[in-house]
Amino acid sequence: MPERPIVEVFETPVLEAPVLLLALDGWIDAAGAARDARQQLVGGDPGRRIARFDTDRLLDHRARRPTLHLVDGVSRRMEWPSVELFLLESTSDKDVLVLHGPEPDHEWQAFSEAVLDLCQGLDVQMVVGLGAYPAAVPHTRPTRLSCTAGSPEMADRLDFVTATLEVPAGVQAVIEMAASGAGIPSIGLWAQVPHYLAASSYPPAALALLNGLGELTGVPFRDGPLAESALATLARLDDLVTRNPEHVTMLEKLEAAYDDMHDLRGQLPDGEQLAAELERYLRNHGDG
């Protein structure tokens, strides 16, 4: 029996300078910043479905189990996790495609090749991935964006933080490299989330991703309730931290290190200590 195709394409519309956003649920998304940015983009209406991937081939259903809907004890519906490509409604002169769903467990190379085929068939002009990671940064400073780019030209496009290091890769990085190798500009945008808030919701990071995305692509994205949520979150954190002089002192050291990245010797409090102290304080006073 022949193997089923990895992707089912429903339509191949003619698009205007389309940009592909990679917003897969993966293992590097501190504070759910990329998830929140994606939800703001997609909202309740994901747009026109362009393609759907075969999750029987891509996912381990023991790790991502389907949801059984029961009504009065009767099994009515099985809802399976999906990986799909949608075309968003846009008032810009550029169309926006979003690939979202869980990060595949299997067949990463076949998956990335299928995504690249879609990119070429739809004449995608740029591929942008979204993510977030915990960093030694204070919430009292603007959220910085780092990038992983497919070329030096893309890395220099905007004022993003770059680095030289070796790290485990996600499937979005595989797609970005495949796109870049095929001549499609690609970049990953990563929000730096204060490491003591990595397990909490942190709207300022999601807002920074949307703003960076807009600067990079030239497409204006509505921030909706994110801007208001970001301001409320920062005000709440300021209030909680200022109640404890020890935390004020630690935060001041973190701010100094942020402001002067070239003089970290002995100035930055231990990351684990800071995370544990502030997480415990915020947990104990979160409703106060």
Secondary structure as UniProt FT lines:
FT   STRAND          7..9
FT   STRAND          19..25
FT   HELIX           30..32
FT   HELIX           33..42
FT   TURN            43..44
FT   STRAND          48..53
FT   HELIX           55..58
FT   TURN            61..63
FT   STRAND          67..71
FT   TURN            72..73
FT   STRAND          74..79
FT   STRAND          84..87
FT   STRAND          96..102
FT   HELIX           108..121
FT   TURN            122..123
FT   STRAND          126..135
FT   TURN            139..140
FT   STRAND          145..149
FT   HELIX           152..155
FT   HELIX           171..181
FT   TURN            182..183
FT   STRAND          186..194
FT   HELIX           195..197
FT   TURN            198..199
FT   HELIX           203..217
FT   TURN            224..225
FT   HELIX           226..242
FT   HELIX           245..259
FT   TURN            261..262
FT   TURN            265..267
FT   HELIX           271..285
FT   TURN            286..287
//
